[in-house]
Amino acid sequence: MDFINPVKDFIIENFLFGEAGDLTTDTSFLEGGIVDSTGILELVAFREENYRITVEDDELVPENFNSISDVSRFLKTKLVHE
């Protein structure tokens, strides 16, 4: 399953006001100022609601939330194990 496009669309719509600009799949959300701590919680809620997964506290690390690629990789891994 491809998670890149749904995640990218969510980020563009909710954090970039509909404008992708220079966003790539590897753009750092944190370094680029795209997503702050509240935004991370929105991203967690998006993943839990849309993919019916539970994000555990120990999974709330930048490696799982810092870019479109990271989010996609996390979703693939999580869905295989659930």
Secondary structure, 3 states (H helix, E strand, C coil): CCCHHHHHHHHHHHHCCCCCCCCCCCCCCCCCCCCCHHHHHHHHHHHHHHHCCCCCHHHCCHHHHCCHHHHHHHHHHHHHHC
